[in-house]
Amino acid sequence: MKQTRMTILVLFAILSLSTSYAQRQGASKSQSFSVTKGGTLEVSINSGSISIATWDKPEVTLKLGGMDLKDDGIDKLTISHRGNVVRVHDDDLWEYGEDVHLDVMVPDQFNLDLNTSLGDLTLRGTLTGNVEARTSAGEISLGDVTGSVNATTSGGDVTAGNLTGSSSLKTSGGDIRVSSCGGDLEAKTAGGDVRIGKVGKSLRAATAGGDITVDDVNGEATVNTAGGNIGVGRVSGNATVKTAGGDISLAGASGSVRAVSSGGNLTLHSVSGSLEAKTAGGDIRAELLPSGKGKSTLNSAAGTIRLYVPENAKATIEARIRVMGRWKGRNDDFSIRSDFKEEPSTREVGDREITARYILNGGGELISVETVNSDIEIRKLRK
């Protein structure tokens, strides 16, 4: 009898410990639904992270867990299945914190519409479908997506793998990283770096405070930062690149280029359209392939300008050095040098400026080069 009683007490103790452990780990709720490819998962919760993974089964499986969940909280979560749409939402009364987590398995061909007010959003694996992802406070991490993507967070990093469709990635405070995008891409952050691989169509990238690095863009590119360096690959179209405080590097462009820095160097390669290059405090190195598409200007408020053009280019180049401040009257300190023949009687040297003019192969589109208290070099572009 004593042995039986002792056995019962031991079993009761084990059961109590197991129950206590489960309570500490948080409650969970799991459901599965049969679906077909091309369906949609809609999730809208007030708090908690959402983690999605893909598989090759025609099934959506959801598991809910978290340290702060209670039985009455679970009951307030509604999971429904109608047609080929699975919906998960709460009744706006949840206040369990970010420890709540929803783990979901979906077919690898499915659409996602995810929304949480507090928590991270994660997609692991490869998905064919459109993705809407929104969080007010958390990070967004996406794998490879064949389809359009719209991802927005008010505070956190946004990362994505290879995207094939038109995509928009925005954060109010964090970095943005994209491996590649086959369609149009918009990437915008209010404070962080932006790293983007190849873009198949047009690009709009902006940050209020950070560096921007972009690979080749097979379309027009607009890139802006309020405080950082910018590096862009080859652009198949027009390019507008602006920074309020950093260097700009461009590997090439087949359209018109506008590159502006408030205090940095400009390095611009293989520009075959018109060029506007301007810096308030840095050097300019530009390779320009005149194509008759309009006037080009290179202007620095305090830096050396080196312009490279092909020997057979048809262009008219006007160079000017303004001599100001304590350098006034010291024109020997600055010079205009060129591999091309200078037009007779066009060089003027005065107390305030030095000018020269070059007509290449009978002349053509105007290229204006101007700097202050620095040198100008005009060289033959050798490939």
N, C-alpha and C positions, 0 to 999 in steps of 0.2 A: 504493500500500500504506500509506504514512504517513497519507494522508488518511482511508482506511478505519479505520485504527487510532485516529486522533484522533476520528472520529465515534463509534466504540464507546465510547471513554473519556468523551465528553460525555454520551452516553445513559446510561451507567452512573452518572455523577455526578448527573444529573437524577433517575434512579430512586432513588438513595440519599437525596437531599434530600426527595423526595416521601414515601418510607417514614419518614424521620425526622420529618417534619412530622406525618404521620398518627399516629405513636406519641405525639408530644407532645400532639396534640389528643385522644387517648384513643380506645380502640377503640369500635366500635358494633355492635349487633346489631339487625336489623330483621325483623319477621315480620308477615304479614297473615292475617286469618281472615274467612271469610264468615259473617255472622250475620243474624238477623232482629231487628226492633224488639222491645223488651221484654226483651232478654237481660240478662246481668250480667257485669261485669268485676270480678274479684277480684284485688287486688294486695297482697302482703305481702312487704316487703323490710326488711332490717335497717338499711340506710342508703341515703340518696339521696333526691332530690326526685322527685315524681310530678306530671306536668303533663298534664291532660286537655283536649282540645278536641273540639267536636261538629261533625258534618257530616251531610248528608242521604244518605250512602251506606250500604248494608247491609253494612258492613265495619268490622272493628277492626284498626287498624294500630298496631304497637308498634315503637318505636325506642329502643334503649338506648345510652347513651354516657356518657363521663366521663373526666376527666384521669387517674384512678388505676386504671382498669380494666386488667386483664391477661387474656391468653387463658384461663388456668385459672379466673379469676374469672367470665368469661362462661359457661363451661361449667357453673358451679354455679347458674346461673339457669335455672329450669324454666318454660317457657311451654307451656300445654296448652289444648286446645279440645275440650270435650265437651258435646254438645247445643247449647244456646245460651249456654253459660258459658265465658268465657275466663279462665284462671287464670295468674297470674304470681307466682312465689315463689322464694326461695333456700333453701339448706340450712343456714341459720343460721351460716355460716362467713365471711360477708362482713365485711371491715373496711376498705373502700375509702374511707370518708369521705363527706361530704355533696356532693362534686363529682359523684358518680354521679347521673345523671338518666334518668328514664324518660318518654318523650314518647308519648302515646297519642291516637289519633283514634277516636272512638266514634260510633255513630248518635245522633241527637238525641233518640231515645226509648230509653233504656238505663238500667240500674241500676248503681251504683258502690259497691264496698266496698274502700276504700283504707287501707293501713296501712304506715307507715314509722317506724322508731325514730329516725331522724335525717334531717330534710329537710323541705322545704315541700311542701304539697299545693295544687294549683291547678286550678280548673275554669273554662275560658273558654267563653263562648257560653251558649246556652239549652238546658237539659236537661229532658226529661220523664222522671221516674223517681225512685227513692229513692236517697239518698246517705248512706253511712257513711264518715266520714273521720277518721282517727286518726294523730297523730304525737306522739312523745315530746319532740321538740325542733324546732320549726319553725312557720312561719306557715301558716294555711289561708285561701285566697281562693276564693270560689265566685261564679259568675255567677247568672243567674236559674234557679231550679229549680221545676218543677211536680211536687211530691211531697214526701215527708218528708225531713228532713235531721237527721243526728246527727253533729256535728263536735266533736272534742276534741283539744286540744293541751296539753302540759305546760309550754310556754314559747313564746309567740308571739301575734301578733294574729290575730283571726278576723274576716273580712269576708265579706259575702254580699249579693247583689243582691235581687231580688224573689222571695220564697219563698211558695208557695201552701199547702203542707201544714204539719202540726205539726212543729216543729223544736226542737232543743236544741243550743246553742252554748256551749262551755265552754273556758276557758283558765286555766292556773295563773299566768299572768303576761303580760298584754297587753290591748290594747283590743279591743272588740267593736263592729262596725258592721253594721247590717242595713238595707237600703233599705225593705223592708216584709215582712210575713208574714201570709198569709191564714188561718192556723190558730193553734193554741196555740203559744206561744213561751216557751222558757226560755233566758235569757242570763246566764251567770255567769262572773266573772273574779275571781281572787285579787288583782289589782292592775292597774287600768287604767280608762279611761273606757268608757262604754257609750252608743252612739248607735243609736236604733231608730226607724224610720218607723212607719207605721200597722200596727196589729196587728188581725187579723180576729176573734180569739177571746181567750182569757185570756193574761195575761203574768206571768211571774216573772223579774225582773231584779235582779241583785245584783253588787256589787263590794266588795272589801275596802279599796279606796282609790282613789277617782276620782269624777268626775261622771257622772250618768245623765240622758240626755235622751230622751224618748219622745214620739211623736206620739199621735194618738187611739188608744184601745184599745176594741174592740167586745166587751168582756167584763170580767171581774174583773182587777184589776192589783195585784201585790205588788212593790214596788220598795224596795230597801235598799242603802245605802252606809255604810261605816264611816268615811268621811271625804271628803265632797264635796257639791256641790249637786245637787238633783234638780228636773227640769222635766218635767211630764207633761201631755199634752193632755186631751181629754175622755174620760172613762171611762164606758162603758155597763155599770155594775155597781158592786160594792163596790171600794174602793181602800184599800190599806195602803201608806203611804209613810213611810220612816224614814231618817234620817241622823244619824250621831254627831257631825257637825261641818259644817253647811252650811245653805243656804237651801232651802226647798221651795216650788215653784210648781205649782198644779194648775188647769187650765182649766175643769174641771167634772166632776161625777159624778152618776149617777142612783141610786146606792146609798149605803150607809153609807161614811163616810170616816174613816180614822185617820191623822193626820199628826203625826209626832213628830220633833223636832230637839233635839239636846243643846246646840246653840249657834248658832241661825240664825233668820232671819225665815220666817214662813209666809204665803203668799199663796194663798188658796183661793177660786176663783170657782164660782158656780152649783152649790152642793151641795144636792141635793134630798132626800137621806136624812139620817140622824143624823150628827153630826160630833163627833169627838174630836180637838182640836187642842192640842198641847202643845209648848212650847219652854222650854228652861232659860235662854235668854239672847237673846231677840229679840222683834220685834214680830209681831203677828198681824193680818192683814186677811182677813176671811172674809165671803163672801156665802152666806147660808143660806136655803133655801126650805123651811120646815117642812112636813113631809108626814105627821106623826103616826106616824113610824116609830121613835120612841124619843127618849130624852134626849140632849141635846148639851152638850158641855163645851168651853170655850176657856180655856186656862190658860197664863200666862207667868210665869216666875220673876223677870223683870226687863225688861218691855217694854210698849209701848202696844198695846192691843187695840181694833180697829175692827170692829164687827159690823154687817153690812148685812142687813136683812130686808125683804120686801115690806110695803107699807102695809096690805094686807088679810090678812096672815098671822095665824093663830091660834096664839099662843104666850105663855108666861110666862117672862119674862127676869129672872134674879137676877144682879145685878152686885156685885162686891166688890173693893175695893182694900185690901190689907194694907200697913200702914205699919210698916217695920222699920228696925233699925239707927239710924244717926245722923239719919234723917228722922222718928223717933218724935216725935209731938206737933206735927209741921209739916204738918198736913193741908191747909193752904191751897196747898201745892205740887202737889197732885194733885186730880183731879176726875173725876166721872162725868157725861158729857153725853149727851143723847138728843134725837132728833126726836120721840119718842113721849112721851105724858103719863105722868108718874110717879104711881104709886099713893100716895094721901095717907098720911102717917104711916109710910111704909116706909123713908125715908132716915134713916140713922143715921151720925153722925160722931163718932168717938172718937179717943183717942190712938193706937190700934193699927189701926183699920180704918174704911173708908167703905163703906156698902152702900146699894143702892137696888133697887126692884122695879118691873117694868112688866108689865101685863096687856094683851095686844093682842087686840082683838076678842073679848072674853069669855074669853080664856085658852086654853091648849092645851098642847102638849108643852113640857117644861121646858128652858130654855137657861141654862146656868150659865156666867158670865163672871168670871174672877178673874185678878188680876195683883198684883205687888208693886212698890210705890214707883213707879208709873206711872199713866197715865191710861186711862180706858175711854170709848169713844164708841159709841153705838148709833144707827145712822142708817137712814133709809128707803132702800130699794134702788130706784133709779130707772134704768129701762132706756131 
